[in-house]
Amino acid sequence: MTVRPGSGWPADPATSRTPVARDAGDVVRLASSAGSVRAVDARVSVCRACPRLVSWREGVAVSKRRAYADQEYWGRPVPGFGPADPRILILGLAPGAHGANRTGRNFTGDRSGDWLYASLYRCGLANQPTSVSADDGLVLDRTRIVATVRCAPPDNKPAPAERDTCRPWLVRELELLWPDVRAVVVLGAFAWVGLWPTLRAIGVDVPRPMPRFAHGAEVTLGGRVVLGCYHVSQQNTFTGKLTEAMLDAVFARAAELAG
Ligand code: SF4
């Protein structure tokens, strides 16, 4: 059986008329002029500004993991998942090579996602505990998930220049979402470090020096709360550094803040 893109793939708002970013300057121009979250989704999902990441994401989509050999990979930047007016924003690192880069939806189809969505379900923020494909019926409640860097990087490590090139997409998305957001859950130190200049760029008065990352950290910013959380990577969940109870405590707090 060959699994092909169809109803199971993320709604793809990009059309043949969607402008394609091919370098950092294009990203700045196209992100800043995107008039809606949907426009950000469309433009970011066809971005080709980082040559190394474009090559990697598309190469993985061709070579594939053996277990998914009969599936067609998304192999593109992964846009945000969830409503365009969330009360809770979850900020991750980057798509997983055989998870979101395969399914086209953040944290979908890998072990990290198993942990994340099970916790969101337990905390009343998702309608089901599993996330296996883009057509599995999963709906988030008041919650949107975005990545700091939108393309799968080798070894899950984007280069600083790639993080900086991608930042305008996050800046514009955050700018559009910020009026509704009440809590930001930041998964891991990479996303934590990336958040503060992004907030500064949209005019939020952020503390100096930058708050230190810690699991359970809370930083209040003019009616919003930024929550630190260990990343749901296997490195943390397999070793017991992050337990289900620890993860649930963060999302229960976020749900409380969301009202
Ligand atoms: S990482 Fe971001 S800026 Fe770079 S190609 Fe992907 S979407 Fe574009």
Boltz pocket constraint, residues with backbone or C-beta under 6 A from the ligand:
constraints:
  - pocket:
      binder: B
      contacts: [[A, 21], [A, 27], [A, 44], [A, 47], [A, 48], [A, 49], [A, 50], [A, 53], [A, 54], [A, 77], [A, 149], [A, 150], [A, 151], [A, 162], [A, 165], [A, 166], [A, 167], [A, 169]]
      max_distance: 6.0
